[in-house]
Amino acid sequence: MLRVRCLRGGSRGAEAAHYIGSGLRGAFTGWVQRTFQSTQAAAASQNTCAAEDKAASPVPKDCLVCSYNEWDPLEEVIVGRAENACVPPFSVEVKANTYEKYWGFYQKFGGQGFPKDHLKKAIAEIEEMCNILKGEGVIVKRPDPIDWSVKYKTPDFESTGMYAAMPRDILLVVGNEIIEAPMAWRARFFEYRAYRRLIKDYFNSGAKWTTAPKPTMADELYDQNYPIHSVEDRHKLAAQGKFVTTEFEPCFDAADFIRAGRDIFVQRSQVTNYMGIEWMRRHLAPDYRVHVISFKDPNPMHIDATFNIIGPGLVLSNPDRPCHQIELFKKAGWTVIQPPVPLIPDDHPLWMSSKWLSMNVLMLDEKRVMVDANETSIQKMFEKLGISTIKVNIRHANSLGGGFHCWTCDIRRRGSLQSYLD
């Protein structure tokens, strides 16, 4: 049986407090530690009725939403849209999540559409990806097209929008529940609007629908003086637990969570803070256990190009961003695989991501994977594992910030809730 005991109970509190470290004031650190340590007790005392309700309310037979992990047979999926995608304004949170060589691009084009020729090719690639998924027997749904160039203003900030290209960033399916993430970028504040028609349909079919607390995204949520002048600076800050997002209010992107049945893993990143993680922990307890893991990553944002679980006890672990807790997984009997170095050329624009989108794959089931047609090295790796590769070219779509896992949100997988750690 697979076990990772050190990621549970009181050890989680100590681990989280260690990650926060000197990045937060002592008083707040103590609060986080006490809060994390008390989570299981609170869940036991306060969620008894909720647990009984869940036990008495199985997933409705005709519910269209049911997914517990990243590898059960895929039956229905949401695929994002590149149409009308806009470059986000170059605000402090965007600066902290992008590479310095692209800062000029954001300063010049922030609030405007991405280059038209590039976007046209990305749209065509995603259409072909949808056709291939349908050919593999998967039902494909799409978000609504929206004009993301429209300016909006709240009492705390003003911005333009971005896109609905990456449903994985904003939606997390846990069992028969769809959770809308609050997000952390101001340009993504209203991104949920593109998915509301779909989510209402799923809700009417019997799915649960939860919207996490929407942050104000006031200036206090961001370290306005976050010092990032080099990769070395970023490594030091990440090692100290310092990020551009503060603990002013909960925030998280859904793509910082990765599912393995009853156990869900998450990283503290530039877009996901500890208050957001704690909200998810309390919301999902006691049926699911949320574990914080960390990486040697100078720019953490979204876990699935760093730590991508592709089967029961089988994980792709980025060799450039080693997991600090990897020995726990190995001791638990998990197979840890380091994917090969990506083949994408240096001159290909990746405005919001790294080359490691090569490992950002979508499992159609345990023996089929959708992988970049250009990445022959990782194709060979999967073939050695006995996993058939479905090769698709989304190289221009990659430039918008995501691979196959990012561009999709699996709505229904044929499987049941299991524990892969004990």
N, C-alpha and C positions, 0 to 999 in steps of 0.2 A: 504494500500500500504506500502511496505517496504522502509524505508529511513535510510540513514546513512549520514546525512548532514555534520557532523564534519570531514568527511574524504575527503572533496572536497575543491577546490579553494585555497585561501590563507592559510587556516588552514593546508594544506598539507605541505606548505613550513615551517611553524613554527614547525610542527611535525617532519619533517625530520631534521631541524636544531637542535631540542632538542635531537634527537637520536644521532646525531653526537657529540654534546656536547663538552666535553673537550678532546675527542679522536682525534681531528684535530686542526690545528692551526686556530687562530681567522680569519685570512684573508680568508682561504679556506672555513671555516664555513659560513662566510658572502656570499661568492660566491655561495655556494650550496643553501643557503636560497633564495638569489635573483633569482637564476635559477629556483628553484621549484615554487616560487611565480609567475614567469613570464610565466610558461608553457602554461596556458590556453590562455593568450594573444598571445603568439607566435603561438600557434596552430591555433587560429582564423585568424591571419594576414598572416601566411606563408603557411598554409595548405588548403586554400580555394580551389585551383585547385585540390588538392589531394582528398578533401572531395567530390567535384563534380564528379571526376573520379570514386570514390567508389560508389557514388549514381547511376551513369550511368552504372556501371559494376557489376551486380549481379553475384552470384556464377553460373558458367556454369552448365547446366543441367547434363552433363556427367562428371563433376568434381568429382574425388574420395575423395576429402578432404573437410570436412565440420564438424566442431565441435566447440560449443560455451561454453560448460560447462562440468561438471564431471558426469552427471547423465542421459542425454537424451539417448534413446535406442541406444546401441552400435552395429555398423554394421561392422566396420573394425578396426583392431588394429595391431600395431607392438609389437612383444614380443621379448625381448632381448635374447642374447646368452651367456652361461657360457663357451663355448668352448675356450680354450687357455687363459683363464683369468690369469693375472699376478698380483702379489703383487706389488703395486707402491713403488718406492724408498722412503726411509724415509726422505723426505725433510720437510722444515719448515711448509708448508701448509698442508701436510699430518699429521704431528704431532699435529697441532692445531685442526684437525677434527677427531681425534681418541682418544680412551680411553687409559689411561696410562698403564693399565694392558696388553695391546696388543702391546706396543711399542717394546718390545723385539722380537715379531713376525715379525714386519716390519724391524727391524734392521737385523734380520737373513735372511729373505726371500725376502726382497725388490729387485725387478728386476727379480725374479724367479716366476714360476707358483705356484698357490695355491695348497695345498695338493691334490694329484691325486685322492685318494679315495673319499675325500669330494667333489671334483669337479665332479667326475663321478655321484655321487648321485644327485647333484644339476642339472646337465644336464638332467638326467632322470625325475626329478620333473618338470622341465620347459616343457619338451616334453609332459608330461601328462597334464600339465596346458593348453598347446596349443590344445591338443585333446579335452579337456573339453570345451574350448571356441568354437571350431568348432562345437561340439555337441549342443551348445546353439545358433547356427546360426550365429556366428561371423566369418568373414574372418580374417585369421591370416597371417601376413607377418613377415619375419625374416631378420635381418641384415646379411651381409656377414661374414663368418669366416675369421679372420685375425690373423697373428702371432704377438701377442702383446709383445713378448720378444725381438723383433728387437730394437736395440739402434738407437736413432736419435739425431741429434744435430742441433740447430739453432744458430744464432749469439749471443743469450743471455743465452742459457742453453742447457743441454743435459739430456736425460732421456730414459727410456723404456716406453712402453705403459701399459695399464691396461686391459680393456675389452670393449665389447659392450653389457653389461648385462642390463643396465638401460637406455632405450631410453627416459624415462621421464626426465632424467637429462640433456639431450642435445637437445631435440626437444620439441617445444611448438607449438601446433596447435591453431590458433585463427581464427575462421571462415574458409575460404578456403586458409589460409596462413600457411605455415610451416616455423617456425623461428628456425634456428640453433643457439644455445647458444654458446658464445665464450669459456665458461668453465673457471676454475680458477686453476685447478691442472695441473702441467706440464706433468704428466703421461697421461693426457686426451687430450692433445693438438691436436692429430691427430685422435681422436675417431670418428669424423664425417665421415671418410673414409668408415667405415662399413655400413653407411646408404646411401651413395651417389647413388647407383643403384636404391634403392627404391624412393628416393626423385626425381630423374630424371624422373622416371615413373609417379609419382604424378604430377610433373611439366608439363609433356607432356599431362596429362589428363585435364589441365586447372588450376591447383593450383598455387598460388603465392609461391615464394621461396625466403626467405630472410636469409642471413647470417650476423649475428651481427659482428661488428668490432672485428677482432681477436687480442687479446692482445699479446704483445711481451713476456709477462711473465718474464720480466727482474727482477733482484733482487729488484728493486724499488717497484714492485707490492706487495711485502711481507715485513712485519715487521720481520726482521731477528732475532730480540731479543725479540720476543713476549713471555712474561712470563707466562707459564702455568705449574704449578707444582702441582696443586690440583684443585678439583672442586670449592672450595671457591674462588681461584684466578680467575677462569673462570667466576663465577657469578659476581664478582666485575668488571671485564673487560667488560663483556657484558652489565652490567648496565651502564657503562660509555660510551658505544658506541665504544669500542675498539675491533678490530678484526685483524686477521693475514693479511688479505688483506688490502692494503692502497687504496687511491684514485688516484694512479699514472696513471691509464688508466681504461676504463670500463671493468668490468668482471661480469659475472653472470652465474649461472646454471639455466636451465629452471625449475627445480624442486623446486625453491624458489618462483614460481608463482603458484597461484591456481585460476581457472576461475569460474565466476558466471555471464555469459552473458556479458553485457556491462561493468561489474565491475570485475577487476582483482586485487587480493591481493598479496602482496609480502613482504618478510622480508629482512632486511639487515642482512647478515650472514657472516660466515667465507669465503664463496665462491661468494657472491653477494655483490657488493659495490654500493654506491649511484650513481656513474657515470653510472654504468650498468643499474640501475633502471631508471635513468633519460633518458638514451637512449631509453629504452622500452617505457617510458611514451610519449616521443615525437614521436616515431615511430607509436604508436597505436592511438594517438590523431587525430581527436576529437571523433572517433567512440567508443573508449574504454577509461575507466578511471582506472588508476593504483593507488592503495592505499597502502601506507606503513603501516604495522601493526607490532607490536613487542611482544615479549614474555619473560617471566622470564626463560631464557634458558641459561645454562652455556656454551653450545656448539652448537649454531644455525647453522644448515646446512640442507637445504631442508625443506619445510614447511609442507609436506603432512603426516608426522607422528606427527605433532603438531596441525595442523589446517586443517582438511580435510572436504571440503564442499561436502555433499553426496546427496543433493536435494535442491529444491528451498526454501531458507530460513531455511535450516537444516544443521547443522555443528557439527562435532565431534571435541571437544576441549580437548586437553591433560591436565588432572588435575595436572600433574607434571610440566607443562610448561604453566601456565595461561597466557592468552592474556591480555595485558594491556588495550586494547580497547574493551573488551568483552561486557561491558555495552552498548556500542553504538549499537551492533548487537541485544542485547536483547530489547532495546528500539525501534529498528526498526521492531520488531515483529519476528525476527529469533528465531528458537528453537535451543538452545545450549545444546548439550548432552556430558556428560563426560563419555568416555568409561571405562569399568572395567580394573583393573590392569591386565597386561599380565600374561599368565600362563607359558611362556617359561622358562625352568630351568636355573639356574645361570651358570651351567657348559657347556651350549651350546655356541659354539664360535660365537660371533657377532663382527667380526673384524672391521666393518665400520658402525655400527648402534647400536641402542638401542633396548630394548625389545618392545618398542612401535610400532614396525612394525605390531603389532596386529591390529592397527587402520588404517594401510596403505592399505586400501581395494580398490577394483575396482568395481564400480557400472556398471552393465550391463544395467540397467534402474532404474527407481525410486523404483521398487519393487523387484529387484534382485541384490544381491551383492556377489562377490567372496571373500571368507574369509578363513583364516587359519583353516584347519580341526582340529588342536590341540587346538584352542582357543575357548573352549566351552562357556566361559562367554560372550564373545562379540557376539557369535552366538545367545545366548538367548536375548541379548540386541536388536539385529536386528529383531528377531522374535516378540518381544513385540512391535516393531515399525511397524509391518506388512510387513516386508521386508524378502523375501525368501533368504536363504543362500545357496550358491553353495560352498561346502566345498572341499578345495584342500590343499594337504600337500606340502609346499615348504620350509620346515624347513632348509634344507641344503642350498637352494638357498638364504634364508634370510642372511646367514653368509657373503655373498658377498656384502651386504649393502642395501638390499631393499625388500619391500613387493610387493603385487600385483600391486599397483599403480606405484611403481618405475620400475617394470619389464615391464611395458607396456607404449605405447603412443597411445591414441585413435585417429585414423585418421578420422573416420566418425561416427557421431552420428546423428540420425534422429530427427531434431529439428530446431528451428529458433532462431535468435538473439533476446533476450529479456532483460529487466532490472528488476532485482530482489531487487533493493534498492529504487526505486521510481516509 
